[in-house]
Amino acid sequence: MRMKNCCVEYPVYEKEWLGISFDKLSVKPSFYDLATSEFYDAFYEKFLDKYSGFMDLPGDWLAAKRITAEYISGLLPDGAKVLSYGCGSGYVESLIASNRSDLRLTAFDFAEVASKFIENDSSVNIIKELDPKYKFNVIYINLYCMQLIFKDALNFLVRSVMIFWKMVAL
Ligand SMILES: C[S@@+](CC[C@H](N)C(=O)[O-])C[C@H]1O[C@@H](n2cnc3c(N)ncnc32)[C@H](O)[C@@H]1O
């Protein structure tokens, strides 16, 4: 957020994430449509070329995610079955799992290789497909997954969440 004259200016688009310029990706984002799984696959391909683990990532990004993880941890009831929808690299999930061994934490992302850094972390169950037979007490979701409102995924979420539920948009 930047101050300009008397107003607060919010950027409404971005050109890069984590030092990875969208110009360099094999799939370009659309100005009008939300990002597709193909776009995210192309992004994570570059991400994994550039970074070999969480500790390579920029310190301010890691710090912001630690705050997110702490916030979410504070919302989760004891022993909850939790789904992170759109987990990305899984850094937030690895932090939550390391502080909350009581949870059963599952992570999903439609980008194939997004969660590579946590693939050997036994405290987070990574799923590659959605199945309505999965049931969760809490599902938290990133706002970047908004397009699911128009897709079958919303159907999955509604059928998969149990009586106590909260949806947290980050
Ligand atoms: C900005 S990243 C955030 C990742 C992670 N939640 C975090 O806070 O670090 C958004 C993630 O949502 C995923 N995503 C976007 N739309 C999605 C959808 N419809 N279904 C599943 N994952 C989606 C992307 O692949 C990407 O990894």
The ligand as an SDF file (V2000), in Angstrom:
LIG
                    3D

 27 29  0  0  0  0  0  0  0  0999 V2000
   -1.3220  -16.6680   -3.9520 C   0  0  0  0  0  0  0  0  0  0  0  0
   -1.1480  -18.3920   -3.8180 S   0  0  0  0  0  0  0  0  0  0  0  0
   -1.2940  -18.5920   -2.0710 C   0  0  0  0  0  0  0  0  0  0  0  0
   -0.7610  -19.9130   -1.5840 C   0  0  0  0  0  0  0  0  0  0  0  0
   -0.8580  -20.1520   -0.0710 C   0  0  0  0  0  0  0  0  0  0  0  0
   -2.2420  -20.2780    0.3850 N   0  0  0  0  0  0  0  0  0  0  0  0
   -0.1430  -19.0840    0.7100 C   0  0  0  0  0  0  0  0  0  0  0  0
   -0.8150  -18.3260    1.4210 O   0  0  0  0  0  0  0  0  0  0  0  0
    1.0930  -19.0550    0.6510 O   0  0  0  0  0  0  0  0  0  0  0  0
   -2.7360  -18.9470   -4.3990 C   0  0  0  0  0  0  0  0  0  0  0  0
   -2.7760  -20.4540   -4.5600 C   0  0  0  0  0  0  0  0  0  0  0  0
   -4.0960  -20.8500   -4.8300 O   0  0  0  0  0  0  0  0  0  0  0  0
   -4.0810  -21.8720   -5.8230 C   0  0  0  0  0  0  0  0  0  0  0  0
   -5.3760  -21.8170   -6.4930 N   0  0  0  0  0  0  0  0  0  0  0  0
   -5.9060  -20.7660   -7.1760 C   0  0  0  0  0  0  0  0  0  0  0  0
   -7.1340  -21.0650   -7.6250 N   0  0  0  0  0  0  0  0  0  0  0  0
   -7.3820  -22.3520   -7.2210 C   0  0  0  0  0  0  0  0  0  0  0  0
   -8.5030  -23.2260   -7.4020 C   0  0  0  0  0  0  0  0  0  0  0  0
   -9.5880  -22.8490   -8.0560 N   0  0  0  0  0  0  0  0  0  0  0  0
   -8.4280  -24.4630   -6.8690 N   0  0  0  0  0  0  0  0  0  0  0  0
   -7.3050  -24.8460   -6.1870 C   0  0  0  0  0  0  0  0  0  0  0  0
   -6.2150  -24.0760   -5.9900 N   0  0  0  0  0  0  0  0  0  0  0  0
   -6.2610  -22.8280   -6.5050 C   0  0  0  0  0  0  0  0  0  0  0  0
   -2.8970  -21.5330   -6.7160 C   0  0  0  0  0  0  0  0  0  0  0  0
   -2.3820  -22.6440   -7.4160 O   0  0  0  0  0  0  0  0  0  0  0  0
   -1.9140  -20.9540   -5.6950 C   0  0  0  0  0  0  0  0  0  0  0  0
   -1.0160  -21.9280   -5.2250 O   0  0  0  0  0  0  0  0  0  0  0  0
  1  2  1  0
  2  3  1  0
  2 10  1  0
  3  4  1  0
  4  5  1  0
  5  6  1  0
  5  7  1  0
  7  8  2  0
  7  9  1  0
 10 11  1  0
 11 12  1  0
 11 26  1  0
 12 13  1  0
 13 14  1  0
 13 24  1  0
 14 15  1  0
 14 23  1  0
 15 16  2  0
 16 17  1  0
 17 18  1  0
 17 23  2  0
 18 19  1  0
 18 20  2  0
 20 21  1  0
 21 22  2  0
 22 23  1  0
 24 25  1  0
 24 26  1  0
 26 27  1  0
M  CHG  2   2   1   9  -1
M  END
$$$$
